[in-house]
Amino acid sequence: MASGDPRALIERLARERGDDFSSLSRLLGRNAAYMQQYVRRGSPRRLAEDDRRTLAEHFGIDEALLGAPPRTPDRAMIAVRHYDVLASAGAGALAEEGRVLAEIGLPEKWLRRIASRKVSELSIISVRGDSMAPTLADGDDILVDRADAGDRWRDGIYVLRRDDALIVKRIAIGPAKRRFAIRSDNPAWPSWEDCAPSDVEVVGRVVWMSRSLA
């Protein structure tokens, strides 16, 4: 398929994956007819940048195949939002929507290596408390992969929502199907050894952290 024909490419990839235009439109948060109009009627003439990025991630292809300007891979950057939200390694931080403190440019190639393919689902928040010490300390910034949750989750450190509070804890999947432990790395804090998926909401997996040396 020629790289200069994004409409034909999308139609072929959708057919191969079993997607329909309505489902792709929902993926983009558009009305159900949006993708059919784009592919079959040529309206809009070009995909919006966010739509193009989402479709490229969905199909696992380079954005350039969908009309994006060619980029040098080693220089490609993704803007990840840093939210004014605390995930508590302690008693629990209120799970309120936070304002955006900054948009931080991080190398796309690196992000795709450490996180899931949907880099648009990455965000940065801060840690409060010491229940995950020495792994995470009070004030650390953590990169959370919100796409790495649900049925994908496995042993690792996650941001969880429990009783309207955000907490960051280590998850250990138990031998019994769909049972797991929620643990604190700091032995001075409690752990919960036998939990069910209904006990918490998994917000996302912690894939990276940064710490000030000051």
C-alpha positions as CSV (number, residue, x, y, z in Angstrom):
1,M,0.0,0.0,0.0
2,A,1.4,3.4,-1.0
3,S,2.3,5.6,1.9
4,G,0.7,8.5,0.1
5,D,-2.8,7.0,0.4
6,P,-3.8,7.1,4.1
7,R,-7.5,6.5,3.4
8,A,-6.9,3.3,1.5
9,L,-4.3,2.2,4.2
10,I,-6.8,2.8,7.0
11,E,-9.5,0.9,5.2
12,R,-7.2,-2.1,4.6
13,L,-5.9,-2.2,8.2
14,A,-9.4,-1.9,9.6
15,R,-10.5,-4.8,7.4
16,E,-7.5,-6.9,8.5
17,R,-8.1,-6.2,12.2
18,G,-11.9,-6.6,12.1
19,D,-12.5,-2.9,12.9
20,D,-15.4,-1.0,11.5
21,F,-15.5,2.7,10.8
22,S,-18.0,3.3,13.7
23,S,-15.6,1.7,16.2
24,L,-12.7,3.8,14.9
25,S,-14.8,6.9,15.2
26,R,-15.5,6.1,18.8
27,L,-11.8,5.5,19.4
28,L,-11.3,9.1,18.3
29,G,-14.2,10.4,20.3
30,R,-16.0,11.4,17.1
31,N,-19.5,10.8,15.8
32,A,-20.2,7.4,14.4
33,A,-20.0,8.5,10.8
34,Y,-16.7,10.4,11.1
35,M,-14.3,7.8,9.8
36,Q,-16.6,6.6,7.0
37,Q,-16.9,10.2,5.8
38,Y,-13.1,10.6,5.9
39,V,-12.3,7.4,4.1
40,R,-15.2,7.2,1.6
41,R,-16.0,10.9,1.0
42,G,-12.8,12.7,1.7
43,S,-14.1,14.8,4.5
44,P,-12.2,16.1,6.3
45,R,-9.4,16.5,3.8
46,R,-6.8,15.7,6.5
47,L,-6.9,14.0,9.9
48,A,-6.4,16.2,12.9
49,E,-3.0,15.7,14.6
50,D,-4.5,14.0,17.7
51,D,-6.7,11.7,15.6
52,R,-3.8,10.8,13.4
53,R,-1.6,9.9,16.4
54,T,-4.4,7.8,18.0
55,L,-5.0,5.8,14.8
56,A,-1.2,5.3,14.3
57,E,-0.9,3.9,17.8
58,H,-4.0,1.8,17.3
59,F,-2.7,0.2,14.1
60,G,0.9,0.2,15.2
61,I,2.2,2.2,12.3
62,D,4.2,5.3,11.7
63,E,2.2,8.5,11.7
64,A,3.9,9.5,8.4
65,L,1.8,6.8,6.7
66,L,-1.3,8.8,7.7
67,G,-0.1,12.1,6.4
68,A,2.2,13.3,9.3
69,P,5.4,15.2,8.3
70,P,8.3,12.7,8.4
71,R,10.3,12.9,11.6
72,T,13.7,11.8,12.7
73,P,13.0,8.9,15.1
74,D,15.8,9.8,17.5
75,R,14.5,13.4,17.8
76,A,10.8,12.7,18.0
77,M,9.3,14.0,21.2
78,I,6.0,13.4,23.0
79,A,4.4,16.0,25.2
80,V,3.4,14.3,28.5
81,R,1.2,16.2,30.9
82,H,2.3,16.7,34.5
83,Y,-0.8,17.0,36.6
84,D,-1.2,18.7,40.0
85,V,-2.3,15.3,41.5
86,L,-0.9,13.4,44.4
87,A,-0.8,9.6,44.6
88,S,-0.3,8.7,48.3
89,A,2.3,6.3,49.4
90,G,0.6,6.7,52.8
91,A,-2.9,7.4,54.0
92,G,-4.4,8.3,50.6
93,A,-4.7,11.4,48.5
94,L,-8.1,12.6,47.3
95,A,-8.6,11.5,43.7
96,E,-9.6,14.9,42.3
97,E,-8.9,16.0,38.7
98,G,-5.8,18.2,38.9
99,R,-4.8,21.1,36.8
100,V,-1.9,20.7,34.3
101,L,1.3,22.0,35.8
102,A,3.4,21.5,32.6
103,E,3.8,19.6,29.4
104,I,7.1,17.8,29.4
105,G,8.7,16.7,26.2
106,L,10.1,13.1,26.4
107,P,11.7,11.0,23.6
108,E,9.0,9.0,21.8
109,K,11.4,6.1,21.2
110,W,12.2,5.8,24.9
111,L,8.5,6.1,25.9
112,R,7.6,3.3,23.6
113,R,10.3,1.1,25.1
114,I,9.2,1.5,28.7
115,A,5.4,1.8,28.3
116,S,2.6,0.4,26.3
117,R,2.1,1.5,22.7
118,K,-0.6,4.1,23.6
119,V,1.7,6.9,24.6
120,S,-1.2,9.3,24.7
121,E,-2.3,7.6,27.9
122,L,0.8,8.6,29.8
123,S,0.8,11.2,32.6
124,I,3.1,12.4,35.4
125,I,1.9,12.9,39.0
126,S,3.6,13.2,42.3
127,V,4.0,10.9,45.3
128,R,3.1,11.8,48.9
129,G,4.2,9.8,51.9
130,D,6.7,7.1,52.6
131,S,4.9,3.8,52.5
132,M,6.7,2.8,49.3
133,A,10.2,3.8,50.6
134,P,12.9,3.2,49.6
135,T,11.5,2.5,46.1
136,L,9.5,5.7,46.0
137,A,10.0,8.7,48.3
138,D,7.8,11.7,49.2
139,G,7.9,14.2,46.4
140,D,9.0,11.8,43.6
141,D,7.4,12.3,40.2
142,I,6.1,9.1,38.6
143,L,5.2,8.4,35.0
144,V,1.9,6.5,35.0
145,D,0.8,4.4,32.0
146,R,-3.0,4.5,32.2
147,A,-3.3,2.1,29.2
148,D,-1.5,-0.6,31.2
149,A,-4.3,-1.5,33.5
150,G,-7.4,-3.7,33.4
151,D,-6.8,-7.2,32.1
152,R,-3.2,-6.2,31.3
153,W,-2.0,-5.8,34.9
154,R,0.6,-8.0,36.5
155,D,3.2,-7.8,39.3
156,G,4.4,-4.3,39.6
157,I,3.8,-0.8,41.1
158,Y,0.4,0.7,40.3
159,V,-1.6,3.8,41.1
160,L,-4.9,2.6,42.5
161,R,-8.2,4.4,43.4
162,R,-9.7,3.1,46.6
163,D,-12.4,4.8,48.7
164,D,-12.2,8.0,46.6
165,A,-8.4,8.2,47.3
166,L,-5.4,7.6,45.1
167,I,-2.7,5.4,46.4
168,V,0.5,4.0,44.9
169,K,1.3,0.4,45.9
170,R,3.0,-2.8,44.8
171,I,0.7,-5.4,43.3
172,A,1.5,-9.1,43.5
173,I,-0.7,-11.4,41.6
174,G,-1.7,-14.5,43.6
175,P,-1.8,-18.1,42.5
176,A,-5.6,-18.1,42.7
177,K,-7.1,-16.6,39.6
178,R,-8.1,-12.9,39.9
179,R,-6.7,-12.6,43.5
180,F,-3.8,-10.4,44.4
181,A,-2.0,-8.6,47.2
182,I,-1.6,-4.9,47.7
183,R,1.7,-4.2,49.4
184,S,3.8,-1.4,50.8
185,D,7.6,-1.6,50.3
186,N,8.0,0.1,53.7
187,P,7.4,-2.6,56.3
188,A,6.1,0.0,58.7
189,W,3.0,0.3,56.6
190,P,0.3,-2.3,56.3
191,S,-0.4,-4.5,53.3
192,W,-3.5,-6.3,52.1
193,E,-2.8,-9.9,51.2
194,D,-6.0,-11.2,49.6
195,C,-7.9,-8.8,47.4
196,A,-10.3,-9.0,44.5
197,P,-10.4,-6.7,41.4
198,S,-13.6,-5.2,42.8
199,D,-11.8,-3.9,45.9
200,V,-9.9,-1.2,43.9
201,E,-9.8,0.6,40.6
202,V,-6.5,0.3,38.7
203,V,-5.6,3.7,37.4
204,G,-2.3,2.7,35.7
205,R,1.1,1.2,36.0
206,V,4.1,3.2,37.3
207,V,6.8,2.8,34.6
208,W,9.4,5.4,35.6
209,M,10.2,7.8,38.4
210,S,12.3,10.9,39.0
211,R,13.7,12.2,42.2
212,S,15.3,15.5,43.2
213,L,18.8,15.2,44.7
214,A,18.5,18.6,46.4
